[in-house]
Amino acid sequence: MSLNRRYFLKSAAAAGAAAVSTQYLQAQDAPKSTSPNEKIGVAVIGAGGRGSSHLSAFSGSSDSEVLYICDVDEAQGGKKVKGVADKQGRTPKLLKDFRKALEDPSVDVISTATPNHWHALVAIWAMQAGKHVYVEKPVSHNVWEGRQIVKWARQLDMICQCGTQSRSSPSLKAAVDYVQAGELGEIKYAIGTCYKPRKSIGKLSEPLKIPEGVDYDMWCGPAAKVDLYRPRLHYDWHWDFNTGNGDMGNQGIHQMDIARWFLGEQKLSSRVMSIGGRLGYEDAGDTPNTQIVYHDFDKAPLIFETRGLPSKNLDWKNPMDEYRGSRIGVIVQCENGYVVIPTYSKATAFDNDGNEVKSWSGGGDHFGNFLDAVKSGKKEDLNADILDGHLSSALCHTGAISHMLGSTMNKEQVDDHVDKTSNALWRDSWDRMAKHLDANGVDVSDPKLSVGPFLEMDPKTETFPGNEPANKLLTRNYREGYVVPDADA
């Protein structure tokens, strides 16, 4: 029996038992895969920057081949066909509507690198069609739909991996084991840093003319279909809450995941608060480029810091800030020392005097790990199962919710607000952020900062008890035809 048929029958049976929607489920008598040597057939959804990495990995593996490249932008998808064909010796088909690939029984895997607002729906529709899924980070656009992916993966017994590739790094795993074994004593806190340059995306006076060849209705999908006032359609969707999640949910999700991994937390934080804003310029974006978020866990707090401005004078020739050896990384402070994780594949432990104690280096093959799990049929073989992807993504989302519900304050008001928390870590993080803004000449003596409330969450239900405004932001209003299906319905 072919690999595709074997796993298809397994998932189709699970789907029947769960009484799920069969909109994209295939007939059990679907023909065997036509993939040579029983390679795993892959359809890659989204052919932009990150999608290029997916295409390279799956077309370059001896275990898989790319059968479809799917992108609502014909030009963007078309640019990738020849390179993939040259690499794997077989030309993939090009589609604007990925749903056609779900109907092909030779497709075993859907790999999605779309904008964030499409991640959940692609993943769920794919699993309902009997396809295993590799979904880019963040796995969701909001907390509720992330949990739905987890539920569908479990109901349908499908393999679903999150694209947090640091989870496949043996060096980071060894560092996590070292810390969790208590080699540096009890963990006191973790700080994630996303100090990455993000210039203004500009602002148009009239709506952007959507490029020819782009199916904009399909591009919007679950998101609100609105006029855009930024010069670029692609990539800059990250800085629009309608489609993206800012840099905390873009780059920062990796460091959020690493920090949570070290803490060993398998739930959302019981309290979360944000201070931040889009500062230093005015453009069409609405997500913070400067932000600090506090997650209150039982064992130790997790603080996340986002900075998109350079170190001083808004001069992009200057480097970014650095904190204790980390720019885009994580610091885990313990009783008897700390660990700095500055990349996806390196970690160094120090004592409290700054002397190096131990170091680890070396990365792994995250796509390869996913393919291995598809072959074994065991989600336990995944290094970044969808549950981990959901939890880390949701920490970014809840931080954003506090931001969106915040009150606009000036520096003096923020100082008073932080003082009332009597939290030395929060005070230190805010003080460093204030100095950073001052170094860039950003005047916050006028109200410019959104200071969110400390939101109380029930980690079991992943809701904010008694807080209707916050709970409303756990999900979104979906457009007809693009509704994320409720696994409990």
C-alpha positions in Angstrom: 0.0 0.0 0.0 1.4 3.5 -0.9 2.3 5.9 1.9 -0.4 8.3 0.8 -3.1 5.7 0.8 -2.1 4.2 4.1 -2.3 7.6 5.9 -5.3 8.7 4.0 -7.3 5.7 5.1 -6.2 6.3 8.7 -7.2 10.0 8.7 -10.4 9.4 6.8 -11.5 6.8 9.4 -10.7 9.2 12.2 -12.7 11.9 10.4 -15.7 9.7 10.2 -15.5 8.8 13.8 -15.4 12.5 14.7 -18.4 13.3 12.5 -16.5 16.2 11.0 -17.3 18.3 7.9 -16.4 16.4 4.8 -16.0 19.4 2.5 -12.4 18.4 1.6 -12.2 14.8 2.7 -11.4 12.5 -0.2 -13.0 9.2 -1.2 -11.5 6.1 0.5 -10.9 4.6 -2.9 -8.6 7.4 -4.0 -5.8 6.2 -6.4 -2.3 5.5 -5.1 0.2 8.3 -5.2 2.0 8.7 -8.5 5.1 10.0 -6.7 8.2 8.0 -7.8 9.7 5.7 -5.1 6.8 6.5 -2.9 8.1 9.9 -2.1 5.9 12.1 0.1 3.9 14.4 -2.1 3.9 18.0 -1.0 1.9 21.1 -1.9 3.4 24.4 -0.7 1.0 27.2 -0.1 2.6 30.6 -0.3 5.7 31.2 -2.4 7.1 34.3 -0.8 10.2 34.6 1.3 9.5 31.9 3.8 7.7 29.8 1.2 10.9 29.7 -0.8 12.5 27.9 2.2 9.7 25.4 2.2 10.1 24.8 -1.5 13.9 24.3 -1.2 13.6 21.9 1.7 10.9 19.7 0.2 12.3 19.6 -3.3 15.7 18.9 -2.0 14.8 16.0 0.2 15.2 12.4 -0.9 11.9 11.6 1.0 9.6 14.2 -0.7 8.8 16.1 -3.8 6.8 19.3 -4.5 3.8 18.5 -6.6 2.1 21.9 -6.3 3.1 25.5 -5.8 0.1 27.5 -4.7 -0.1 31.3 -4.5 -2.8 33.8 -5.1 -0.2 36.0 -6.8 0.5 34.3 -10.2 3.8 36.2 -10.7 5.1 35.3 -7.3 4.3 31.6 -7.6 5.5 31.4 -11.2 9.0 32.6 -10.3 9.5 29.5 -8.2 8.5 26.7 -10.7 11.7 26.4 -12.7 14.0 26.3 -9.6 12.0 23.6 -8.0 11.8 21.6 -11.3 15.6 21.8 -11.7 16.2 20.7 -8.2 13.9 17.7 -8.0 13.7 16.7 -11.7 9.9 17.1 -11.9 7.9 20.2 -12.7 5.3 21.1 -10.0 1.9 22.4 -11.0 1.1 26.1 -10.3 -2.2 26.9 -8.6 -3.8 30.2 -7.5 -6.5 28.3 -5.4 -4.8 25.8 -3.1 -8.1 24.0 -2.5 -7.6 22.2 -5.8 -4.5 20.6 -4.3 -6.5 19.2 -1.4 -8.5 17.2 -3.9 -5.4 15.4 -5.3 -4.8 12.0 -3.5 -1.2 12.1 -4.5 -0.7 15.0 -2.1 0.3 13.7 1.3 1.4 17.0 2.9 0.3 20.6 2.9 3.1 23.0 3.9 1.8 26.6 4.4 3.8 29.8 4.4 0.9 32.2 3.8 0.3 35.4 5.8 -0.7 34.7 9.4 -4.5 35.2 8.9 -4.6 32.1 6.6 -2.6 29.7 8.8 -5.4 28.2 10.8 -7.8 27.7 7.9 -5.2 26.2 5.6 -4.1 23.8 8.3 -7.6 22.7 9.3 -8.9 22.3 5.7 -5.8 20.3 4.8 -6.2 18.0 7.8 -9.9 17.5 7.0 -8.8 16.5 3.5 -6.5 13.8 5.0 -3.2 15.8 4.6 -0.5 16.2 7.2 0.5 19.8 7.8 3.6 21.9 8.3 2.3 25.3 9.3 4.5 28.4 9.7 4.8 30.4 12.8 2.7 31.8 14.3 0.4 28.9 13.8 -2.6 31.2 14.2 -3.8 34.8 13.9 -5.6 34.6 17.2 -5.8 32.4 20.3 -9.1 30.7 19.6 -8.2 29.5 16.1 -4.9 28.2 17.3 -6.7 25.9 19.8 -9.0 24.8 16.9 -6.0 23.6 14.9 -4.8 21.5 17.9 -8.3 20.0 18.4 -8.7 19.1 14.7 -5.2 17.5 14.7 -6.1 15.4 17.6 -9.6 14.5 16.4 -8.3 13.5 12.9 -5.1 12.0 14.2 -3.0 14.0 11.9 0.7 15.1 12.0 0.9 18.9 12.4 4.2 20.6 12.9 4.9 24.3 13.7 7.7 26.1 11.9 9.6 27.0 15.1 12.8 25.4 13.8 14.8 26.0 17.0 12.9 23.0 18.4 15.0 20.8 16.1 18.3 22.1 17.4 20.1 19.5 19.5 22.2 22.2 21.1 19.2 24.1 22.4 17.5 20.9 23.6 20.7 20.1 25.6 20.7 23.6 27.1 17.1 23.2 28.1 17.8 19.8 29.7 20.7 21.4 31.5 18.7 24.2 33.0 15.6 22.1 33.8 17.9 19.6 35.6 18.7 22.4 38.0 22.4 22.7 37.1 22.1 26.5 37.6 19.5 26.3 40.4 15.9 27.5 40.2 14.8 29.6 37.2 14.1 33.1 38.3 12.9 34.6 35.0 13.3 34.6 31.2 13.6 37.6 28.9 13.0 37.3 25.2 14.4 40.0 22.9 13.4 40.9 19.4 15.6 43.8 18.5 15.3 43.9 14.8 15.3 46.9 12.5 11.9 47.8 11.0 11.7 51.0 9.0 8.5 52.8 8.1 6.4 51.0 5.5 5.1 54.3 4.2 1.6 55.6 3.8 -0.5 56.2 0.7 -3.1 59.0 0.4 -5.2 56.7 -1.9 -5.9 53.0 -1.7 -3.2 50.7 -3.0 -3.9 49.4 -6.5 -3.7 45.6 -6.1 -1.2 44.2 -8.5 -2.5 42.5 -11.7 -2.7 38.7 -11.3 -3.5 38.8 -7.6 -6.8 37.3 -6.4 -7.3 39.9 -3.6 -10.5 38.3 -2.3 -8.7 35.0 -1.9 -5.7 36.8 -0.4 -7.9 38.4 2.2 -9.6 35.1 3.0 -10.6 35.0 6.7 -9.6 38.7 7.2 -11.6 41.8 6.6 -11.5 42.8 2.9 -10.5 46.4 3.2 -8.6 49.0 1.2 -4.9 49.1 1.9 -2.9 52.4 2.3 0.6 50.9 2.3 2.8 50.8 -0.9 3.4 47.1 -0.8 0.9 44.2 -0.6 3.4 41.5 0.3 5.3 41.2 3.6 4.1 44.5 5.1 0.9 42.7 6.1 2.9 41.8 9.2 2.4 45.3 10.5 -1.4 45.3 10.1 -3.4 43.6 12.9 -6.0 42.6 10.3 -3.6 40.1 8.7 -0.5 40.0 10.9 0.7 40.1 14.5 3.5 42.6 14.6 7.1 41.6 15.2 6.3 39.8 18.4 4.2 37.4 16.3 6.6 37.5 13.4 10.3 37.2 14.5 9.5 37.2 18.2 7.4 34.0 18.2 10.7 32.1 17.8 12.2 33.7 21.0 8.9 33.4 22.8 8.8 29.7 22.1 12.4 29.2 23.2 11.8 31.1 26.5 8.6 29.1 27.2 10.6 25.9 26.4 13.2 26.7 29.0 10.5 27.5 31.6 8.8 24.2 30.9 5.4 25.8 30.8 2.6 23.9 28.9 -0.1 26.5 29.4 -0.8 30.1 28.9 0.2 32.7 31.5 -2.3 33.5 34.2 -1.7 37.3 33.8 -0.4 39.4 30.9 0.4 43.1 30.4 1.8 45.2 27.6 3.4 48.6 27.2 4.2 49.8 23.7 3.4 51.7 20.6 4.3 52.4 17.0 6.9 55.1 17.5 9.5 57.2 15.7 7.5 57.6 12.5 3.9 57.5 11.1 3.0 55.0 8.5 0.2 52.6 7.5 1.1 50.1 10.1 -0.8 49.7 13.4 1.2 47.1 15.3 3.8 48.1 17.9 7.4 48.5 16.8 8.5 49.1 20.4 6.8 47.0 23.2 7.4 45.1 26.4 5.1 42.3 27.5 4.9 40.6 30.9 3.7 37.0 31.2 3.1 36.0 34.8 3.7 32.2 35.2 3.6 30.3 38.4 7.2 29.2 38.3 8.9 32.3 36.9 7.9 35.3 34.8 8.5 35.7 31.0 9.2 39.2 29.7 9.3 39.9 26.0 10.9 43.0 24.5 10.3 44.2 20.9 12.4 47.0 19.5 12.3 48.0 15.8 14.2 51.2 16.1 18.1 51.4 16.0 20.2 52.1 19.0 20.1 55.9 18.7 19.1 59.0 16.7 16.8 57.0 14.4 19.9 56.5 12.3 19.5 53.1 10.5 23.3 53.0 10.1 23.5 52.4 13.8 23.3 48.8 15.2 20.3 47.6 17.2 20.3 47.5 21.0 21.8 44.5 22.8 20.9 43.2 26.2 23.2 40.9 28.0 24.5 39.4 24.8 21.2 39.1 23.1 19.6 41.0 20.2 17.3 38.4 18.8 17.5 35.8 21.5 16.6 34.8 25.1 18.2 35.2 28.5 17.2 32.7 31.2 18.3 33.8 34.6 18.6 31.2 37.3 19.8 31.3 41.0 23.4 30.4 40.3 23.9 31.7 36.7 22.2 32.4 33.5 22.0 31.1 29.9 22.1 33.3 26.8 20.5 31.9 23.6 21.4 34.4 20.8 20.5 32.2 17.8 18.4 29.1 16.9 21.4 26.9 17.3 23.7 28.3 20.1 23.5 28.7 23.8 26.0 29.6 26.5 25.7 29.2 30.3 27.5 31.7 32.6 27.8 32.0 36.4 26.5 35.1 38.0 29.9 36.8 37.7 29.8 36.4 33.9 32.2 33.5 33.6 31.4 30.9 30.9 30.4 27.6 32.4 29.2 25.6 29.4 28.2 26.1 25.8 26.3 24.3 23.1 26.2 24.8 19.3 24.7 23.1 16.3 21.4 23.2 14.5 19.0 20.5 13.2 16.7 19.7 10.2 13.2 20.8 11.2 11.6 19.9 7.8 13.4 16.5 8.0 11.9 15.9 11.4 8.5 16.6 10.1 8.9 14.2 7.2 10.2 11.5 9.6 7.1 12.0 11.7 4.8 11.7 8.6 6.5 8.4 7.8 6.2 7.1 11.3 2.7 8.4 11.8 3.5 9.4 15.4 3.0 12.9 16.5 5.4 12.1 19.4 8.2 12.1 16.9 7.6 15.8 16.1 10.0 18.3 17.6 7.4 21.1 17.4 3.9 19.6 17.7 1.0 21.9 17.0 0.2 22.2 20.7 3.6 23.8 21.3 3.1 26.0 18.3 -0.3 27.1 19.6 0.9 27.9 23.1 3.8 30.0 22.0 1.8 31.8 19.3 -1.0 32.5 21.8 1.4 34.2 24.2 2.1 36.7 21.5 -1.6 37.1 20.9 -2.5 37.7 24.5 0.3 40.3 24.8 -1.3 42.0 21.7 -4.7 42.0 23.3 -3.4 43.9 26.4 -1.8 46.4 24.0 -5.1 46.8 22.0 -7.1 47.4 25.2 -4.5 49.8 26.6 -4.9 53.4 27.6 -2.7 56.1 26.0 -0.2 57.5 28.5 2.8 59.7 28.6 6.1 58.8 30.3 5.2 60.3 33.7 2.0 58.4 33.7 3.7 55.1 32.7 6.3 55.6 35.5 3.4 55.9 38.1 1.7 52.9 36.6 4.8 50.7 36.7 5.6 51.8 40.3 2.2 50.6 41.4 3.0 47.1 40.2 5.9 47.0 42.7 7.6 44.6 40.2 11.4 45.2 39.9 11.7 43.2 36.7 8.9 45.2 35.0 10.4 48.4 36.2 13.8 47.5 34.8 12.4 46.5 31.4 10.4 49.8 31.2 13.4 51.9 32.3 15.5 50.4 29.6 12.7 50.9 27.0 12.3 54.5 28.0 16.1 55.1 27.7 16.0 53.5 24.2 13.2 55.8 23.1 15.1 58.8 24.5 18.3 57.8 22.7 16.2 57.9 19.4 14.8 61.3 20.2 11.3 59.9 20.5 9.4 62.3 22.8 6.9 60.5 25.0 6.2 63.4 27.3 2.9 63.5 25.3 0.6 60.5 25.5 1.9 58.1 22.9 2.3 54.8 24.7 -0.5 52.2 24.9 -0.4 50.9 28.5 -2.5 47.8 28.7 -4.3 46.4 31.7 -3.0 43.3 33.5 -5.4 40.7 32.0 -6.3 37.8 34.2 -6.6 34.5 32.2 -7.9 31.1 33.0 -5.3 28.9 31.3 -7.6 25.9 31.3 -10.3 27.6 29.2 -7.9 30.1 27.5 -10.3 32.9 28.3 -10.3 36.0 30.4 -13.0 35.4 33.0 -15.6 38.2 33.1 -13.7 40.4 30.6 -15.9 40.6 27.5 -13.7 43.2 25.6 -10.6 40.9 26.1 -12.5 37.7 25.2 -13.8 39.3 22.0 -10.2 39.7 20.8 -9.5 36.0 21.3 -11.1 35.4 17.9 -12.4 37.5 15.0 -15.4 37.9 12.7 -14.7 35.6 9.7 -15.8 36.4 6.2 -18.4 34.1 4.6 -16.7 31.2 2.9 -13.6 31.6 5.0 -14.8 30.6 8.5 -12.4 28.7 10.7 -14.5 25.6 11.7 -15.2 25.0 15.3 -14.0 21.6 16.4 -16.6 21.5 19.2 -19.5 22.5 17.0 
